[in-house]
Amino acid sequence: MYDSIVIAVDGSDEARRAAQYGLRLAQVFDATVDVLSVVERKALWLTETPDEKTQLREQGENALTEVGEIASELGYPISTELTEGKPTVQISENADEQDSDLIVLGRQGLTGLGRRLLGGVTEQVLSRSDVPVLVVPDIDHKGKTEIDYSRVLITTDGSKNAEVAIPHGIEITRRYDSNVHVLNVVDLQAAGGVFNAGGLEKEFIERLDARGQEAVDSVADKIEESDSDLTVKTAVKQMASFERTAAGVCEYVEENKIDFIIMGSHGRSNLERQLLGSVASTVLRTVDVPVLVIKRTG
């Protein structure tokens, strides 16, 4: 599934952790790895001396060198590239040129201007690129050298957008011998205006739960049809808090000690609904585990 992986780095601790995750994943899938560092053109424009320009480029080179050292320790070959331009554009175009299957980013890296990556480059790449994106949070491995994906979560709302996560979930769980969880969150607040009328509250909630169960059962059936040896746990969780669906996902992750999340997202056909503010975006901001976002295209 992952034959070519692009890892974008900027010299931050978060980007280094993302590189570690990306390289470990590449090892498991025997994928080629292209590591990219982008010197933001806007930052170059704001420099006043040649020394400042050189310093910006050296920061990018140092970021690539650090990842090269990590790859050398793992004994895994990589290619590196330092480029200039808008990070979002350069990362997406590099992934297209390499015909990549995955982009790996840190959740909170620094750009050349010191802007936080999440809410900037990461979400712009998620909106712009059709390539799946793995977002790695700013977590401390505490000396751990192996990546543990014992418990993998696939979220579903029963839509076509959510279905694109299933093949990725199957491959990840196969490679890491994981237990896979499938979750649907029933958003009671969103449906409140409907089931408050006419005394239908209980019946309507039961109907929402039933639809949620159908959604998770459908995903579980597809997983088990693909590989009967995989262990699947399904869950439907009701939420009525302000954050609603995203909060339900985050609570489930904590309660079940999930190591890795796989989520589907919208494709280019409805880009007017930007990822910023969506369920995936809120989950990315709040969980302390890697999140793989797959966009439905076409």
QUIVENHU-V161134 format. One record per backbone hydrogen bond with DSSP energy under -1.0 kcal/mol. CO is the residue of the C=O (numbers start at 1). NH is the residue of the N-H. Records with the same first field share a line. If there is no record, write none. Layout:
CO=NH ; NH
//
This chain:
3=32
4=101 ; 102
5=34
6=104
7=36
12=16
13=17
14=18
15=19
16=20
17=21
18=22
19=23
20=24
21=25
22=26
23=27
24=28
25=29
26=30 ; 31
32=5
33=79
34=7
35=81
36=9
37=83
39=85
40=44
41=45
42=46
49=53
50=54
51=55
52=56
53=57
54=58
55=59
56=60
57=61
58=62
59=63
60=64
61=65
62=66
63=67
64=68
65=69
66=70
67=71
68=72
69=73
70=74
71=76
79=35
81=37
83=39
85=41
86=90
87=91
88=92
89=93
90=94
91=95
92=96
93=97
94=98
95=100
102=6
103=134
104=8
105=136
109=117
111=114
115=111
117=120 ; 122
120=124
121=125
122=126
123=127
124=128
125=129
132=103
133=293
134=105
135=291
136=107
137=139
141=144
150=179
151=259 ; 260
152=181
153=262
154=183
159=163
162=165
163=166
165=169
166=170
167=171
168=172
169=173
170=174
171=175
172=176
173=178
179=152
180=233
181=154
182=235
183=156
184=237
186=188 ; 239
187=191
191=194 ; 195
192=196
194=197
197=200
200=204
201=205
202=206
203=207
204=208
205=209
206=210
207=211
208=212
209=213
210=214
211=215
212=216
213=217
214=218
215=219
216=220
217=221
218=222
219=223
220=224
221=225
222=226
223=227
227=230
231=180
233=182
235=184
237=186
239=188
243=246
244=248
245=249
246=250
247=251
248=252
249=253
250=254
251=255
252=256
253=258
260=153
261=292
262=155
263=294
265=296
267=270
268=271
270=273
272=274
275=278
278=282
279=283
280=284
281=285
283=287
290=261
291=135
292=263
293=133
294=265
//
